[in-house]
């Protein structure tokens, strides 16, 4: 059995092989279908214990498609190319963050 290369792990999905563009879009679509409010965060040198990253902009309250969220990811990456970027989802009923996953690591070619 082959294991993943040794690197810092930040959340559950980081133990899987990197998500494809289509898989990232599907995760965001799921988030929107559940009524979660997406937001984009970034951090240059995160620690696996860091739960709070810098918020790119206000949460995307009016986002209706995964493409809108991915456009914000692209802008964040262009502004901070040496930072990790993740998408998080807020549940406005439970008043908490319900999901998060990294969509860009420094040195990646996509987004």
Secondary structure, DSSP 8 states (H G I E B T S, - for coil): -----S----SGGGGSS---HHHHHHHHHHHHHTT-EEEEEEESS--TT----EESSS--TT--SHHHHHHHHHHHHHH-TTSEEEEEEEETTTTEEEEEEEEE-TT----
